């Protein structure tokens, strides 16, 4: 990790903070062109193209994409009992948190005889993308499958990259079973996003696609959105920012930073603090801890994209972190609760010395599918709201329309929309006749 000292002065110009806080990215035009070509081929050729790209990128040849009931039963037997218990406990916490987000219909009478209300209705067909590759994220199955079930989505289609042997990890299949997902396809990458967006002979077309992924998957999601398929958010390579004061434990900080660095070579982590001594202690801990990781080479590459930024005080730290808008933000300091009130841009926030980001990744109850790459400035993480549409209703009585009618007519006529005004006038004429009689 490189160290940048901003304590003597802060350059917030485009050449200052913008350059300092830049994420690692691939060359955009070539990436988009490559992804678009795959999308269009799958759109035109369906399963044939999916099979071609699965062979090219995943080194697997599959006759059938859908996971069979036999594969589900075999997976159930392969998952250790202790892990099943852990998955079920995580399920319970995630379900409890997301059930609390259900909104009851509340009828509001804005004036006598004028009633308005809003109702949550499930998106009928949703596609759930579960990353595989070097880290098969079965936890994401719970994060997407549970709110989709609570929302009442009728069709929940899961896609995930297969192994070279042509199967999915048993943990993914077991988590899908627990979350109530029955349609599962062994397809990953851009070809999976294309299949979900356009539909193929075997993979159903969906209304909205959810799930994190690498830059190729993220680009694919953004492109299919232009074609009419909704997406949850631009969720690309994982990232973490940490603010720490003198009360922080350097070993804890190093472990947190490495927990995100091990996600992938294009991940990024930031440590923001005021102490040179703390920064040096954290670097030493990272050096010691990374050697013990099974994914040390991946973490090492991610650390090359990562930074320690020294700032004069907590106020400057929060300004910088809000500008960065991290996917995950840890406030490892004595006044974490107070600083939390100053957070305006972040996907999910972890307060204090005993709230590791991995708690949110797995089992605390919050959702770990979050906006990355600065999109936390405008996007929220996945929640129950992500799986529903909210439709408004209104009901006016004759008396209600007579009370509000003049306001509607005056506004419609001022906009030059006479038919709008007449739709009210014709009703009020009838009502006036009734009243006179």
N, C-alpha and C positions, 0 to 999 in steps of 0.2 A: 504493500500500500504506500502511495506517495503522501507526503505530509505538506500541507499548504498553510502558511501562517498569515492570517488576516488580522492579527491583533494590533498592528501598527496603523492600519487603515483599510478601508473596504472599498473596492472598486465594483460598483453595481452596474456598470455599463454592460453592453452586449459582449464586449471583449473580456469582461471581468467575471461576474457571477455566472452568466450564461455559458461561457466557455468552461468554467470550473465545474459547473453542475451538469454538463452534458453527459448523456448516456452513451454507452457503446452501441453503435449501429452499423448495419451493413449498407452498402451503396444502394440507395433507394430505388432508382429507376430500373436497374437490372433485376433487383429482387421482385419488384412489382410485375415486370414483364414476364419473368419466369413463372410466377404464381398465376398470372392471368392466363397464360397458355395452358396450364394444367386444368384450371377451372373450366375453360371453354371446351377442352377435349372431353372432360367428364360430362359436361352438359350435353355434348353432341353424341358421345359414344357410350355413356352409361357404365355398366358393369365392366365392359371390355377395357375402358380406360382406367377404371379403378384397379382392375387386376394388373394392368401394365405398370402403373406407378407403384403399386404395392410391391411388385417384383423389383422395380428399379431402386426404390428408397428403403424398403424394409427387408429386401432379400427373401421374400416369401412368395410362394405360389399357392393360391387358395382356389378350390373349386367352389366352395360355399363360404360366404362371408358371415352368415348369422351363426351365433353360438347356439349349439344344440342343448337339449335338456340333459343329455348324457354328460356333456362337458360341465354343465352346472353342477350336477351331482358329484362328479369327480372333484371339482374344485372345492366343494363343501367338505369333502373328506380330507383334503390336503391342507386346509388352514388349521393351524394348531388351536386347541381349545382356549388357551390363554389369550391369543390374539383375537379370537372370536368375541371373548368377553370384553376386551378393550374396544373393539369396533362397536359392540352393542352399547357400551357406556358412552362412547362418543356420540352415537346415534341419539341416545336419550337426551343428552345436553343440547345437541344441535336442533333436535325436534322441539324441545321446550322453548328455546330462544326464538325459533322461527314461528312457532304457533302463537307466540305473544304478539306477532305482527299482523294477525288477522284483524281486519277492521269490520265492525258491525255497521249495518246500514243505519244511518241517522237522518231522519227527515227534518229539514229546516224550513220553517215557515218564514220566508223573507218579508212578507207582509200578509195581512189577512186574505186568505183565498189563494195564495201563491206558495206552493210547496216545491222544494228542490231536494234531491238526494243523490248520493253517489253509491255505486255498487261495484264491488270487485268481482271480475269474472276471469276465469283461468284462460290462458293462451292454450288452444286446443292441442297443438303439436309442437313439441320442443325437442331439440337435438342437444345432447350432452356430450361434449368432447372431453375425453380423459387422456391426458398426456401419458405416454408410455416411455419408450426409449430407455435412457439410462436410469430413470427413476419413475417407475409405474405408480402414479399417484392415486391409489385406491381411496385415500381420504377425500379426494375431489368428488368421487362418486357420491359420498354422503352429502357433501356441501351443495351439490346440484340436485341430486335425487330427492332429498328430504323436502326442501321447499317446493319442488315441482309436484310432489305427491300431496303436500298440505294444500297447495293452491288448487289442486284438482285437475291438472293437465291430463287430458285423456290419453294422449300418446306421448310416451317418454322414450326417445330413441337414443341409445348410447353407442358411441364409436370410440375405439381405442386401438392404437397400433399393435399388431400381433408380433410375437417373437419369431425368430427364424424357423422355429418348429411349427408355426402356424396357430399358436394358441394365445390366450390372454392369461395373465397372472391370476392364480386362484384367489388372491386377496381382492382383486378387482371384481371378480365374479361373485364372490361371497358378499362384498359390500353392496353390489347391485341387487342381490337377492334380498338383503336386509332392507334396502331402500325401496323395494317394490318395483324394480325395473326389469322387464321381461324381454324387451327387444334389444339385443346387444349384437353389435357387428364388429368384426375383427378388421377394422380399417382405420388408418391413421393419417396424419399430415394433411396437406392441402387437398388430397383426393377425398378425404373424409368430409372436410368442410364443403367441398363441391357436391358430394353425394347428398348431404343433408340439405343443401340449399336448392338443388335442382331436382333431386330424386333420381333414382336409377331403377332398373328392373327389379331389384331386390331391396334397396334401401329407400324408405319413404322420405318424401319431401317434408320439411318442417316449416313452421312459421317463424321460429326464433332459435338461434344457436347460442349455446353457453359453453364456457370453459376456457381455461388458460392454454397457452402454448408458446412455442418459439416464435421468432420473427416471421417465419413463413406462414404459420397458422394464423397469427395476428393479421398479417397482410391479407390473407385469404378471407378472413372474416370481414375485414373492412371493404374488400372488393365485392363480396356477395351482398353486402348491405346496399350497395349502389344498384344491385339487380332486384332489390325488393325483399330480401330476407333480413329480418331484424337480428341484431346481436346484443349480447349483454353489455359489452364494453370492449375497448381495445386493451386486452390483457396479455402482455408480452412477457419477456424475461423478468424473473423475480428480482426484487430489490428491497433493501432495508436501510433506513437511516437511524442512527442512535445519537441522542444527546446525553452526555454524561457530565456530572460534576465530581467534586473530590470525594463524595460519599460512595461512588460507584466502585464495584469490585472488578479489577482489570481482567480476571479470569472469566467472569460472567460475560463481560463485554466481548471478549475474544470469541467465546463460545457462540454468542448471538450472531456476531458478524460471520463466522464460519458456517453457521446453520443456513444462511442464505447464499453464501458464496458457493456452497456445494451443490446448489440447484443446477447450475450450468455455467459454461465458460462465458456466456454473455450476461450473466447476472452482475449486479453491482451493489456494493455496500459502502456506506459513509459513516464515519464517526466524527461527530462535532463536539468539541470540548474547549476548555480554556487553558488547560494545563499541559505543558510540555512533558512533565514527569508522567502524567497519566497516559499520554499518547505513547511514550516509550515503553511503559509497562504493558500496555495492550499489544503493541507490536511484538514484544518478547513472548507474551502468552500465545499470540497467533502462531508464531514460529514454533513453539513447543507443541501446541495442540494440533496443528495441521498435519504434523508427521504421523499422528495416530489415526487419521481419517482414511477410510477405504476409498473415498473420492477425493484424495488430496491433490491429484493432478488437476481435476476440474476446479476445485476450490482455488488452487494456485493461479490458474488462468483468470478466474473471476477477480481475484485480488489485484491483478495487474490493472484492472479497470476501476479499482476502488481507491478511496481517499480518506485521509484524516485531515480535517479542517479545524485549525485553531482560531477561535474567535475571542473577542475581548470579554464578552459576558453573555448571560442567558438571553437577554433581549435581542442581541444581534444573532444569536444562534436560532431563535424562533423565526426571525425574519428570513434567514437563509433557508431554514427547513421548510417554511411555507412556500418559498419560491421553488424549491426542489420538488415539493408535493410528492413525497414517497408513497409507495405501495404500503409499506409497513413502517411505523415510527415507534421507537422505544424511547421513553423519557426515564432514563436511569439516574434519578436525582432526588434530593430530599424534598423538593417542592414540586413533585410531579403533578399532583392534583391541580395546583395553582397554574402551572405552565400549560396544562391540558386545555384550559380555557382560552389560550392564545393560539391553539391549533386551528387553522382554517382550511388547510389543504393536506389531506392524508387519506389513505385507504382505510387503515385500521391502526389504532393507537394502543400501546401497551405501557401501563404506568407502574413505576417503581422498580425495585431491584429483584422482585420475585414474579415478574410477569414476562417470561420469555416469549418471543414471537412464535415459537413452536407450539405454545398452548393454543393460540388461535388457529394455527395450521391444522390442528388435529381434534381437540376435544373440549375446549372451554365452552363452545356453543356458537360463537360468532362465525361468519362465513369467511373463508380464506380466498375466495375468488374476487380479486380486487383490481382496481385500475392501476396501471403502471405507466412509466414513461412520461410522468407529469400530468396524466389525464385525471388524477385525483383533484385537479383544480375545477373540474366540471362534472366528473362522473362519481357515482357511489359504487360501493361493492355490491355483489349479488345479495339479494334479500328476497323475502316473499313477494315484495312488490315487483321484482324482476319477472315473475312468472304469471302476472295478472295484467289485465287491462282494467281501467276504471272508467265506467260509463256513467254519465250523469243523466238524471231523469228530472222532469218537472211536470206538475199537474196544477192547472189553474181552473178555479171555479168561475162561473159567470161573474160573480161579484168580484172575485180576484182580478179578472181581466178588466173589469170596469174601473177598478182602482188604479191599475198600472197602465191602462190603455193609452192615456194621454201622453205619458212619458215615452212609450214605444213609438207612437205616431210622430211626435215632435222630433225624435232622434232619427227615425227612418226618413222623414221628409227632408231633414237637414242634410242627410247623406245623398238625397236624390233618388231614393229607392221607394217609389210610390207603391209598388205592389206589397211591400212589407207593411206599409201603413194601412193599406186597404184590407189586408188580412185581419187586422184588428177592427177597423171601422165597420166592416160588414157584420161582424159578430156583435159589436156594440149596438148597432141599429136594431138588430133582432131583440137584444136584451132590453133596450129602451122601450120597444113596443110592448114587451111583456110587462114591464114595470108600470107603463101608462094604463094598460088594461086592468 
